[in-house]
């Protein structure tokens, strides 16, 4: 038997409540910065259990603080709350009641796991110090972490360390994955406008076709990773949209491309961005077009701190056993705005398995696995009791 079984046993007694909460949040998904119902549910629950509750941080974010004993140690744990603009196709009885919006990334489960731990920790108080629970809005590309930080999150609620968790389809249910150092990629978003001269499709010589230039840009960008980035490094250049014209016999005035760039270290990130911008400019100019690039740096590289990652891994081994813990889980080219928080405070981010054969996140058929709610909640309880160890 592994350690911390008492937490799993305690949470087992309220498992039906956790399932109901998760499925209720799933049925009422809310997009980033619109999580009013979810935030109210979180705030109401935390107040009921005795937390000092702060709302409106980062617009719809919630922070719950629980102090016990006299230790000056301070721990922060974060969960995300927002859903995605996806039409659900799970067939679940608790499917989204909001057409075109669903919890396709498991944030309903992340919120519920942390609420389960919050309930346990308030009832047992087997820790010494200050626990800060952060329920973050707008993780899905809208800058919720930045918004909370801009509202003084870490100045108002200082933490010695911060931890976050995400479910991972493809990993056995309840297994835990950790990795020191870079774990998830940066993301830069580019909107490119290529300006030409519109005209009649029968007289291309009297026009300057931005669509042809844009097509050339798309193909040329494929060389960035293949020929400019060290083969032992990782980067991704994706053109997710090319929009130009509406009629077969009209050469459009402009073409718009939308790109995302990802990398796993800062130098490769800058190199990728530099080459992409140079190719866009030179390709457009070679066709007689002008170009404008709007750059939005969405996420930095998520870098786990060494000591905190090892601590988190040890807690995982104690809870689920060494066979269910991977201390060198593969890096991901996906991005996560918890990276902003880790730039400001030491900490670590980990994965919890959602099941081997379950759909990947951001899929209309995805659903969070309720069987891992107890493991995730117990993990946060165990980490808190170890970090804020009672005398």
N, C-alpha and C positions, 0 to 999 in steps of 0.2 A: 504494500500500500504506500502511495506517495504522500508527501506532506500536503497540508492544506485541505485534506478531505473534509474537515469540519465546515469549510466554506461551501463546498459543493453540497454537503448534506443540508445546510441551512437554506441554500438557494433552491434545493429540490422541493422544499416545502412551499415555495412561492412560485414554482415553475409555471403553473397555470396562469398566474397573474402576468408573468413575463411574456408568455405566449400571446395573451390577450392584448397586452400593450403593444408588442411588436406588430401584430396584425392590425390593430387599430391605426397605428401610424402608417402602416403600409396602405391601408384603405383610404387614407386622407393625405396623400403626398402634397408637398408644397415646394415650389422652386426656390432658388436662392434669393435671400432677403425677403421672402414672402412666407417664412415659416412661423406665422403667427399662432396657428393652432398648436403646432408641435412645441413651440417655445412655451406656450401657456401650460401645456400638459407637463412639460419638464419642470417649470417653475412651481406649479401646484404640487407636484410630487415631492420635490426637494423641500419645500416649506413644510409639508405634512410630516416629513421625517426629521425636521429640526435643523435644516441647513439655513444659513444666511444667504439669501437669494438676491442676485443682481440681474436685472433684465435690461434690454436695449443696448447691449454692448456689441458694437459692430452691427447696429440696427436691430437685428432679431436674435442676437446671441444671448445666452444665459450662462451665468457663473454661479455655482453653489459652493459655499465655503463652510467647512466643518472643522472646528478646533477641539482638540482633546489633549489633556495633560499640559506639560510646561515646556516641552522641547521647542527650540526655535526652528527645527527643520520644516521645510515646506515642499509639498509635492503637488504637481499639476498633472491631470489626466484629461485628455481631449477626445470628444466624439463629434462627428459631423451629423447634420440633420436634414440637409436638402435633398430633393429628388431631381429627376431628369425629365426633359420634354420628350418623352417616348410613350407611344401607345402600348399599353400592357397586353401581353398575350400569354398569361400564365394559366388561366382557367381557375385560379384559386377562388374560394368562396369569399375571400377578403380582398379581392382585386380592387384596384384603384377606382374610386368613385369620381375622380376628376379626369375626364377624357383628355388624352394627350399628355398626361403627367403620371409618372410612376417612380417608385423606388426600385430602380434598376441597378443600383450599385451597393445596396445593403446598408445605407445610412440609417434606415429604420432599425436594423439589427444593432448597429454600432451604438445608437442612442439607447436602445433597450438594455444592452449589456452593461453600459455604464450606469444606467438607472438601477439595475439589479445590484451592482456593486455598491452604489450609493445607499440603497436601502439596507443592505447587510451591514455596512460600516457604521451607519447611524444607529443601528439596533445593538451592535456588539461593542463598538468603540475600543477595539483592541489595538490601538495605535496611539502614538504620542507625537503631537505636532499639528500642523495645519494642512488640511486636504482641500485642494481647489479643483473642482470639476468644471470643465469648460465644454459647453455645448455650442459648437460653432455653426453658423449659417454659411451658405453659399460657397461650399468647397469646390463645386463643379465649374471651375474656371472663372468665377466672378469675384474672387479676391476676398472671401470671408475672413480668412486668417489675417490678412493685411488690415481689414476694417476693424477687427477686434484689437489688433496691436495699435492701430492709430487712435483708438478710443482709450488707450492707456492700460490695456490688459495686464501687462507684466509690471507696470508701475503700481497699479492699484492692487494687484494680487501677485506679488513676487513669488517665484518658485525657485527651488534649488535644482529641480529637474522637471522635464515635461515628457510625457509618454503618450503615444497614440497607437491605434490598432485598426487594421482593415481586413475584412474577410477576403479569402482567395479561393475561388473555384479552381478545381484541378488539384488542390492540396487536400489530403484526407481530412475528413471532418474532425475538428478539434485539434489537429496538429498545429504546431506553432513554428513560424519561420523568423529568423533573426539574421542581421548582417551588419557588421561594423563598417563604417565609412559610407561612400556613396551607395545608395540603395535604389533610388528612383531618379528619373531624369529631370533636367530642366525643361521648360517649355517657353518658346518665344513664338508669338503670333504675328504674322505679317499680313497686311492688306495691301495689295499691289494694284495700282491703277496704271494701265498702259494706254496712252492717249495717241490716237491717230487722226485721220481725216476721213469722215464718213462719206459714202457716195453710193452710186448705183452699182448693183452687182454685175451689170454688163460692161461697166467701164472702170475696171480696177486700176487702170493706169492714171486715172484722175483722182484716185483716193490713196490713202495710206492705211493699210489694213492692220488694225491692232490685234485682231484675232489670230492672224498668222504669226505675228510677233509673240503673242502670248503662248501659242502652241510650241513655238521654238524655245521659249523660256522654260516651259514645263519639261521638255526633253533635255535641255541643257542642264537643268537642275539635278538630273539623275547622276551627273558626273561628280557632284560635290562629295558625297560619301565614298563613291567608288574610286575617285582619283585625287582627292585633296585631304582626306582624313586618314591618319595612321590606321592601318588595317587591324591593329591590336586595340584600337579605341572604338567607341560606339557613338553613332549619331544617326538620326533619322530626319529626312527632309520629306514632308508630305504636302502635296498640293491637293487640298480638299475641295476646292471649288474653282471653276473657271466660268465666268458669266460674261456673255457678250452677245449682243444682237437679239432680234426676235423674228426676223423675216429672212426667207431664203434669198431674196433678191436685193438685200441691203447690206452694204459693208458698214459695220457699226463705227461709231466715233471712238468708243473706248472698250477695253476689256478689263475685267477685274478678276484677280486671283487671290485666293486666301490660303495661306500656308501655315503649317506648324513645324517648328524645328525643335529637336530634342537632343540632349547630350548628357553625358555622365560626369563630365568635369568642366570647370569654368573655362579652361584654355580651349578645349574642343568646341565648347559653346560659342566662344568669340570667333574662332576660326570658321565655323560653319556659317555664322551670321554674316561675317565679312565676305565669304565667297558667294553666298546666295545673293547678297545685295549687288556685288560686282557683276555677277552673271545677268541679273535682271536688267541692270543699267546698260550693259554692253550689248546684250541681245536686242533690247528694245531700240537702241540707237542704230544698230546695224540694219533695221528695217525702216528707219526714218521716223520712229515713234519716240515720244518722251515717256518717262516713267516716274512714278512717285510711290515711295514705300512708307507705309505707316507701321511702326514697330511697337508692339506691346509686349514687354517682358512679363509673362504670366507667372512663372514659377522658377525659383532657383533649383539647383540640384539638392535633393534631400540627402543630407549627410548625417548618419548616426554617430554619436559620440562613443568612444571606445568603452569607457568605464560604465556608462549607463547601459550600453548594449549588452555587455557581459553580465551586469546585474540582472537585467530583464531576462536574459537567457537562463540564468540560474534559477530564477523564479519559475520559469516555464518548465524546466526539468523537474523541479520539486512538485509542481502541480500535475503534470501529465506524464512524466517519465522521460528518460533520455531518448527512447526509441521514437517518441512523438515530437521531438524537437530537432530542427535543422538550424545549426548555428552559422551556416554559410549559404543561406537561401539565395537563389539567383537574383541578380539585379533585374529591375524592370525599366523599360523605356517609357512607361506611363509616368505621369507626374502627380504631385500631391502638395497642396499648399500648406500642409503642416511643416514643409521645408522652411517657410518663413519664420515659424516659431522656433525651429531648431537653430536658426541663425542667431537668435536672440537669447537662447537658453539651452544649456546642455540637455540631452535626452536621447530618446530612441523611438523608432517606429517599428512595428512588427506586423506579421501576417498571421491570421488564424484560418485554418482550412475550412472551406464551405462544403467540401465534398468533391470526390474525384470526377463523377460523371454529371455534375450540374452545369447549367449554362454559364458562360462567362458574363461578367458584369457588363452593363450597357446593352444587354440583349433583351428584347421584348419578353422573352420567356424566362428571364432570370428571376429567382426568388431567394431571399435569405433563408438559410437553413436553421429553423428554430431549434434543432437538436444541439447547436453549439452555443446557445444563449447562456447555459449554465457554465460551460467552460470559460467563455469570455468574461462573464461576470465574476466568476471565481478567480480568474487571472488578475483582474483589477483589484479584487479584495486582497489577494495574496501579495501582490506587488506593494500595495499600500501598507499592509502590516509589516512587511519586511523593510520598506524604505523608512517608514515612521515607526521604527521598532519600539515597543513599550519596554520600560525598565523591568 
